[in-house]
Amino acid sequence: MSKSKSEFPDELKNKLDEFQVRAPDIPLKRSRWERLANWIHAPAKNPLDVLRVKGDSIIKVVLYPSVLIFLICLAPSLLI
């Protein structure tokens, strides 16, 4: 609920007029350098999250690269 200055009692207006407050300028948009720095220092995503590999699933960690190598070796014969 906002009131205009004329709606306050005189005693309160006098008290408020005694104080001077300096509000710093807060930029609404971040600078280009600040956005770049935030992008560079953002935490990296875990690449194993894509494969849904947890710490206890060692079989997937061993099996996925083997399947990938097999498919790469098989690809030239499939293209013929």
N, C-alpha and C positions, 0 to 999 in steps of 0.2 A: 504494500500500500504506500504509494508515494504522495507526499503532500508538497504543495508549493511553499515557498518561504513565507508567504503572507499568512498561511494558516497556522503557523507556530505562535505560541504565546510570546509576548515581548521579552519576558525574562529568559526564556530559552534562546530566543534570537540573539540577545546580548551575549549570552554565554558562548554560543556558537561563533559569533563574530570575533571573539577573543583569540580563537585558534586559527592558525594558517597551516594548511596541509599541502605539501608538495607531492603530487602523484607522479611517479616516473612514467615516461612514455613506454608503453608495452607494444611492440610491433605485432600486428595481427597476423602477418605472414612471415614465415621464417625465410632467412636469406638463402641464396642458392648454395653458399658454402656450408651452411649449417645442415641443409638437407642432404648434401653430398656426404658430409661427415657422418650423419646418422645412418645413411645407406651403407657406407663402408664399415661402420662399426656395429651393424645389426648382427644379431646372432645367426649363425649358419644353421640351416635345416639339416637334420640327420638324414643322410642318403638311404639308410636302411629302413626308414619309415615307409618309403614307397613300397618296398618289398614286404613290409610287415614282419620284419625280423626283430625278434626280441633277444635279450642277452642269453637266454637259455636254449635258443633254437640253432645250435651249431650245424645241424644237418642242412638247413636252408642256406647258411653261409657257405658251406662247401658245395652244395648241389647247384645253386643258381649260377655261379661262374662256369661250372662244368657243362651245364645245359647251354649256356651262351656260347662257349667255345665249340661245342658240338654243332650248334646251328650255324655258326660262322663257317666251319669246315664243310658243312653240308650245303651251304648256299650256292657255291659255284656249280655243283652237280644239279641242283634244282633249276638253275637258269638255262641249262642246255636243252 
